[in-house]
Amino acid sequence: MRINTENPIITYSKKGTPFAYERLFYTTIEPYILEFKNCRLDKLTDEDAARCLARIFKKMEVNGVPVLEFFKADIDKMKAAGSSQHKLTTTLASMIAHDIFCCFDKNLYDENGEFEICDRLYCIVKDGEKDFIICDSTVKESKLGKKHLTPEAKFYAELMQFYKDGKLPTVKDEF
């Protein structure tokens, strides 16, 4: 799955305005949502949306580890606190979305103008094939017309290489 950097959420992102992580996540995984329910997530009831997301999370991996295993401690805490299935799945979606799209949120840029990074690479496994959520956007060099990867795309390429080299964490850090 390719992150659509032409999406208005990314295109018009600026410091001081909220970044719609969840909407961007649901748009990115929409083919899988449509596969399960043949309907966009915002058109589903809370119960059906929770079921749909739960099915997707069962097929999702982070750094080669199933998402539900990677976030088990967080899920257990939410269950112990009495969270509903809808609340649990939307909270997990929010955490995942932040990991994936944090580099596009202008509110998270540091004092040097550098975007935030995360050491997690997500994919959905379908029929044994891993469909990674990546960015491969390019920008055109003004004079020669050559295309170069954007800084975010370079970050995702590096993250993919770390994944292939087995250098990404397979357990979630506790904060």
Buried (B, 14 or more C-beta within 10 A) or exposed (E): BEBBBEBEBBEEBEEEEEBBBBBBBBBBBEEBBEEBBEEEBEEBEEEBBBBBBBBBBEBBBBBEBBBBEBBEEBBEEBEEEEBEBBBBBBBBBEBBBBBBBBBBBBEBEEEEEEBBBBBBBBBBEEEEEEBBBBBBBEEEEEEEEEEEBBEBBEBBBEBBEBBEEEEBEEEBEEE
